[in-house]
Amino acid sequence: MISHHLKSASRSIGRNKIYTFINVFGLAIGMACTLLIVLFIKDELSYDKQNKDSANIYRVVHDFVNHDGSRLPDATSPAALAPAMQKQFPEVSAATRLYPNWGRIYLVKHGEKKLQEEGLYFADASFFDVFTVEFVQGNAKTALNDAKSIVITESAAKKYFGSDNAIGKVLSIDGMDDKQVTAVIKDVPANSYFHFDFLGSFKALGDHDNIWGQYNYYTYVKTNAPINLANFGRKIQALYDANSHNLTGSSFWVQRLTDIHLKSSLKWELESNSDISYVYIFTLIGIFIVLIASINYINLTTATASARAKEIGIRKVIGGLKKSIVSQLLTESVLISLMALACAFCIAQLLLPMVNEITAKHLSLTNSISFLTCSILATLMLGAVAGIFPALYMASFKPVMVLKGFKSNEKGALNLRKSLVVVQFTISIFLIIGAIVISEQMQFIRSAKLGLNTDKVVVLNKSSDVPN
């Protein structure tokens, strides 16, 4: 039965080439836009989930509390907090500190090669117990044990040492002791909320385990199981109060690592984060686009139903059941949807370089089998949903009336088409107005007068020492 439906559907599609092209092209454009939106949303929701047990990794942050009770949320924390939590909190399996470059530019030298680098961070040896990092060379257990150790990414290794083995090589960094490369790791994934090229040992900064008053560091903990954020925050506050020697004005709390990219906009974030509202907005836009494409398909199908009225009538006269006719028409709808999906992938692939440039991402249509599988399943569902009304409508034709040239149910279909067109145009107008507003805002940002002529401003970079 299925093979019969497929053959009949293929013949029908082949006989109506213009109608098929219009339907496939209309669906393909909508699907291509939706595929790109889904790729963007999928990437936004994937941040920091590459870490093992990412649901159990948290960042400790705090609010600066002013005398009037106002608060200033801040992403930093004291250096003494991580080792204290590691010792006193049994639920903490690992804790680590991170010291970023704070805008410094370092002069890194090896032989004749001298380059200015910004991506130099410092971390505890336990960094690799909290974050999942793929080692190309070296050992995670010993990589940052020595103050003169440094871990570099594959890109940095290639830049300074070419194809040579980087382990044991020495890098001279302005203002510091020479660093010996102890490990090479894969580049930090694009969907990580912070990035670095060089990771030095926290020991190079000196002993900070008892310093509770300097907020120049970032603290991360990994717990044995999911925790209650409020209760854990209260425990951290009690620990701080007990060790800070009457220092006041800080209220500590914790964030899930996987929430930082979309739900955190604190002072001194390591990098600019996104916003969860973008995910909601683009999800809504994607739904609207699919809805417009589906409505367009329904209207075209029902509008051209009269051309197939006699075909349906003859099928019924020779014994065709309504159930069989509906199945046949739904098969055609699904086939057209699958053809549209193939075209949509081609269109999306052509647009992908431009989308990546606009979003500053590295989106790809071909690196996930699960994405392709979900796209096919969603298309099958879309084809069935979009084709159900046209199928039921055409299968309801009465043979005698059709063969005589009358279609008694044409008025109901016409009213539905009118309603769908109203919905379609309403959504389209809404999206067009939104696009115009965004375009005007971006144009304003590009052309707004800043109060200075940036073409005549010179920025001089200077490498800096790491403060003790």
C-alpha positions in Angstrom: 0.0 0.0 0.0 2.8 2.4 0.9 4.7 1.7 -2.3 1.5 2.3 -4.3 0.9 5.6 -2.6 4.5 6.6 -3.3 4.2 5.7 -7.0 0.9 7.6 -7.3 2.3 10.6 -5.5 5.4 10.7 -7.7 3.3 10.6 -10.8 1.0 13.4 -9.5 4.0 15.6 -8.6 5.5 14.9 -12.0 2.3 15.9 -13.8 2.0 19.2 -12.0 5.5 20.6 -12.3 4.7 24.3 -11.9 2.4 23.7 -9.0 5.0 21.5 -7.4 7.8 24.0 -8.0 5.8 26.8 -6.3 5.0 24.7 -3.3 8.5 23.3 -2.9 10.1 26.7 -3.3 7.8 28.4 -0.9 8.3 25.7 1.7 12.1 25.6 1.1 12.5 29.3 1.8 10.6 29.1 5.1 12.5 25.9 6.0 15.9 27.4 5.2 15.2 30.4 7.5 14.0 28.1 10.2 17.0 25.8 9.9 19.4 28.7 10.4 17.4 30.0 13.3 17.4 26.5 14.9 21.2 26.3 14.4 21.6 29.6 16.2 19.3 28.6 19.1 21.0 25.2 19.4 24.4 26.9 19.6 23.2 29.4 22.2 21.8 26.7 24.4 24.9 24.5 24.1 27.3 26.8 25.9 29.6 25.1 28.4 27.7 21.8 28.2 30.7 20.1 26.7 32.1 19.9 30.3 31.6 16.6 32.0 28.9 16.8 34.7 28.3 20.4 33.6 25.0 20.5 35.6 27.2 20.2 38.8 29.6 23.1 38.0 28.9 26.5 39.5 30.5 29.9 39.6 30.7 31.8 42.9 29.8 35.5 42.5 28.7 38.2 44.9 26.9 41.5 45.2 28.7 44.6 46.5 26.2 46.0 49.1 26.3 49.7 49.6 25.4 51.6 52.7 22.0 52.5 51.3 21.2 48.9 50.7 21.7 49.1 46.9 23.6 46.2 45.3 26.1 45.9 42.5 26.3 42.3 41.1 29.9 41.3 40.4 31.3 38.2 38.8 34.6 38.2 40.9 35.4 36.7 44.2 38.4 36.6 46.7 41.3 34.2 46.0 41.0 32.5 49.4 37.4 31.3 48.8 38.2 28.3 46.5 40.8 26.5 48.8 38.6 27.2 51.8 35.5 25.6 50.2 37.6 22.6 49.0 38.7 22.0 52.6 35.4 22.7 54.4 32.6 21.7 52.1 32.2 17.9 51.7 29.8 18.3 48.8 32.6 20.1 46.7 34.6 17.6 44.7 36.9 20.2 43.1 37.3 24.0 43.3 39.5 26.2 41.1 40.4 29.8 40.6 40.9 31.7 37.4 42.9 34.9 37.0 42.3 36.6 33.6 44.5 39.0 31.7 42.3 42.0 32.9 42.9 43.7 29.5 46.7 43.3 29.6 48.7 42.5 26.5 51.7 40.3 27.0 54.8 40.1 24.8 55.5 36.4 24.3 58.8 35.4 22.7 60.3 32.1 21.5 63.5 32.4 19.5 63.0 35.0 16.8 59.3 35.0 17.1 57.8 37.9 19.2 54.0 38.3 19.4 51.6 40.3 21.5 49.0 38.1 23.2 45.9 38.8 25.2 44.7 35.2 25.9 46.9 34.5 28.9 45.1 33.3 32.0 46.3 31.7 35.3 44.5 28.8 37.0 45.0 26.3 39.8 46.1 22.7 39.0 42.5 21.7 39.8 41.2 23.6 36.8 41.2 20.4 34.8 39.2 18.6 37.6 36.4 21.2 37.1 36.5 21.8 33.4 36.7 19.2 30.7 39.8 19.8 28.5 41.1 17.5 25.8 44.8 17.1 26.1 46.9 16.6 22.9 50.2 16.4 24.8 51.0 16.3 28.5 49.2 15.2 31.6 46.3 17.0 33.3 47.5 15.9 36.8 50.8 17.6 36.5 50.4 20.3 33.9 50.1 23.2 36.3 51.9 21.9 39.4 54.9 24.2 38.9 54.9 28.0 39.0 56.9 28.0 35.8 54.5 25.7 33.9 52.3 26.8 31.1 49.6 25.0 29.1 49.0 26.2 25.5 46.4 25.5 22.9 47.0 23.7 19.6 46.7 27.1 17.8 49.3 28.7 20.0 51.6 25.6 19.7 51.4 25.8 15.9 52.0 29.5 15.9 55.2 29.4 18.0 56.6 25.9 17.3 55.1 24.8 14.0 55.0 21.0 13.7 57.6 20.5 16.4 56.8 18.9 19.8 56.0 21.8 22.1 56.5 19.9 25.4 59.6 21.2 27.2 59.9 24.3 25.0 60.4 27.6 26.7 58.3 30.8 26.2 59.6 34.2 27.4 56.8 36.4 28.7 57.5 40.0 29.4 57.6 40.8 33.1 57.6 37.1 34.2 60.0 34.2 34.6 60.4 32.0 31.5 57.6 29.5 31.2 58.1 25.9 30.2 55.3 24.3 28.1 54.0 21.2 30.0 50.9 20.4 27.9 49.1 21.2 24.7 45.3 21.1 24.7 42.6 21.4 22.1 41.5 25.0 21.4 38.8 26.2 23.8 35.4 25.4 22.1 33.6 28.3 20.6 30.6 27.6 22.8 32.5 28.2 26.0 31.8 31.4 27.8 35.5 32.3 28.2 38.5 31.6 26.0 42.3 31.5 26.4 45.4 30.5 24.4 47.8 30.3 27.3 47.1 29.0 30.8 49.8 29.7 33.5 50.0 28.2 36.9 48.2 30.1 39.7 51.3 29.6 41.8 53.1 32.1 39.6 51.0 34.8 41.2 52.2 34.1 44.8 50.4 32.7 47.8 46.8 34.1 47.8 45.2 31.4 49.9 44.5 33.7 52.9 43.5 36.9 51.0 39.8 37.6 51.5 39.7 41.3 50.6 40.8 41.3 46.9 38.2 40.6 44.3 40.4 40.0 41.2 39.6 36.3 40.7 36.9 33.9 39.5 35.9 30.9 41.5 34.4 27.7 40.2 33.3 24.6 42.1 32.2 21.2 41.0 29.9 19.3 43.4 29.3 15.6 43.8 25.6 16.1 43.1 23.2 19.0 42.1 22.9 21.5 44.9 20.3 24.0 46.2 21.7 27.3 45.0 20.2 29.3 47.9 21.4 27.0 50.6 24.9 26.7 49.1 25.1 30.5 48.8 24.3 30.8 52.5 27.1 28.4 53.3 29.6 30.4 51.3 28.4 33.6 53.0 28.9 32.0 56.4 32.4 30.8 55.4 33.3 34.3 54.2 32.0 36.0 57.3 34.0 33.6 59.5 37.3 34.3 57.7 37.1 37.8 56.4 38.0 39.6 59.7 35.1 41.9 59.8 35.1 42.8 56.2 31.6 43.7 55.1 29.7 44.7 52.0 29.7 41.4 50.1 26.7 39.1 49.7 27.7 35.8 48.0 25.6 33.6 45.7 26.2 31.0 43.0 25.3 30.5 39.3 25.1 27.4 37.2 28.0 27.4 34.7 25.5 26.5 31.9 23.4 29.6 32.8 26.2 32.2 32.5 26.2 32.8 28.8 22.4 33.5 28.5 21.4 34.6 32.0 24.4 36.6 33.4 25.3 40.2 32.8 27.4 41.0 35.9 30.1 43.5 36.3 33.5 42.2 35.1 32.2 39.3 33.1 35.1 37.5 31.3 33.5 38.1 27.9 30.3 39.6 26.6 27.5 37.3 27.2 24.3 36.8 25.2 20.7 37.0 26.5 18.0 34.4 26.9 15.5 36.8 25.4 17.2 36.4 22.0 16.5 32.7 22.2 12.8 33.4 22.9 12.5 36.0 20.2 14.2 33.8 17.5 12.1 30.8 18.6 9.0 32.9 18.0 10.2 34.1 14.7 11.0 30.5 13.6 7.5 29.4 14.5 6.0 32.3 12.6 8.1 31.5 9.5 7.0 27.9 9.6 3.4 28.9 10.1 3.5 31.3 7.1 5.1 28.6 4.9 2.5 26.1 6.0 -0.4 28.5 5.4 0.9 29.2 2.0 1.0 25.5 1.2 -2.5 24.9 2.5 -3.9 27.9 0.5 -2.1 26.8 -2.7 -3.3 23.2 -2.4 -6.9 24.0 -1.7 -7.0 26.7 -4.4 -5.9 24.2 -7.0 -8.1 21.5 -5.7 -10.6 22.0 -8.5 -8.0 20.9 -11.0 -7.9 17.5 -9.3 -11.6 17.3 -8.5 -12.4 14.9 -11.4 -9.4 12.7 -10.5 -10.8 12.3 -6.9 -14.3 11.8 -8.2 -13.2 9.0 -10.6 -11.2 7.3 -7.8 -14.4 7.2 -5.7 -16.5 6.0 -8.5 -14.3 3.0 -9.1 -14.3 2.1 -5.4 -11.6 4.3 -3.8 -12.3 4.8 -0.1 -12.0 8.2 1.6 -9.3 6.8 3.9 -7.2 5.6 1.0 -7.6 9.0 -0.8 -6.5 10.9 2.3 -3.5 8.6 2.7 -2.6 9.2 -0.9 -2.8 13.0 -0.6 -0.9 13.1 2.7 1.9 11.0 1.0 2.1 13.7 -1.7 2.3 16.4 1.0 5.1 14.6 2.8 7.0 14.0 -0.4 6.8 17.7 -1.3 7.9 18.6 2.2 10.9 16.3 1.9 11.8 17.8 -1.4 11.5 21.3 0.1 13.8 20.2 3.0 16.5 19.1 0.5 16.3 22.5 -1.2 16.2 24.2 2.2 19.5 22.6 3.2 21.1 23.8 0.0 19.8 27.4 0.5 20.8 27.4 4.1 24.3 26.2 3.2 24.7 29.0 0.8 23.5 31.6 3.4 25.6 30.1 6.2 28.8 32.0 5.6 26.9 35.3 5.8 25.0 34.2 8.9 28.3 33.2 10.6 29.8 36.6 9.8 26.8 38.4 11.2 26.5 36.3 14.4 30.3 35.8 14.8 29.7 32.0 15.2 30.9 28.8 13.5 27.5 27.2 12.7 27.5 24.1 10.6 24.7 22.0 9.0 26.8 18.9 8.6 28.4 18.3 11.9 25.4 16.7 13.7 23.6 13.6 12.7 21.0 14.3 15.4 20.2 17.7 13.9 19.7 16.0 10.4 17.5 13.3 12.0 15.4 15.9 13.9 15.0 18.0 10.7 13.7 15.0 8.8 11.3 14.0 11.6 10.0 17.6 11.9 9.6 17.8 8.1 7.5 14.6 8.1 5.3 16.1 10.9 5.1 19.4 9.0 4.1 17.7 5.8 1.4 15.7 7.6 0.0 18.7 9.5 0.1 21.1 6.5 -1.5 18.4 4.2 -4.2 17.2 6.5 -6.8 19.8 5.7 -6.3 19.8 1.9 -6.4 16.0 2.0 -9.7 15.9 4.0 -11.1 18.7 1.9 -10.4 17.0 -1.5 -11.4 13.6 -0.1 -14.8 15.0 0.8 -15.8 15.7 -2.8 -19.0 13.9 -3.8 -18.4 11.9 -7.0 -21.8 12.8 -8.6 -21.5 16.5 -7.9 -17.8 16.6 -9.0 -18.4 14.8 -12.3 -21.3 17.2 -13.0 -19.0 20.1 -12.4 -20.3 21.2 -9.0 -18.3 21.4 -5.7 -20.8 22.0 -2.8 -18.1 22.5 -0.2 -16.1 25.2 -2.1 -17.6 28.0 0.1 -16.2 26.5 3.3 -12.7 26.1 1.9 -12.8 29.7 0.5 -13.7 31.1 3.9 -10.9 29.1 5.5 -8.4 30.4 2.9 -9.5 33.9 3.5 -8.9 33.5 7.2 -5.5 31.9 6.7 -4.5 34.7 4.4 -5.4 37.3 7.0 -3.3 35.4 9.6 -0.5 35.1 7.1 -0.4 38.7 6.2 -0.7 39.8 9.9 2.4 37.7 10.8 4.3 38.9 7.7 3.5 42.6 8.5 4.6 42.0 12.1 7.9 40.5 11.0 8.6 43.2 8.4 8.0 46.0 10.9 10.3 44.2 13.4 13.0 43.9 10.7 12.7 47.5 9.7 13.0 48.7 13.4 16.1 46.5 14.0 17.6 47.8 10.7 17.1 51.4 11.7 18.5 50.8 15.1 21.7 49.2 13.7 22.0 52.1 11.2 21.7 54.6 14.1 24.4 52.7 16.0 26.8 52.8 13.1 26.2 56.4 12.2 25.8 58.0 15.7 28.3 60.7 16.5 30.6 59.5 19.3 32.0 63.0 20.2 35.4 62.2 18.7 36.8 61.3 15.3 37.9 57.6 15.8 39.9 57.8 12.5 42.3 60.2 14.2 42.8 58.3 17.4 45.9 56.1 17.9 45.9 53.3 20.5 49.3 52.2 21.8 49.4 48.8 23.4 52.0 48.1 26.1 52.7 44.7 27.7 52.2 44.7 31.5 53.6 42.8 34.4 51.3 40.5 36.5 50.8 42.1 39.9 51.5 40.1 43.0 
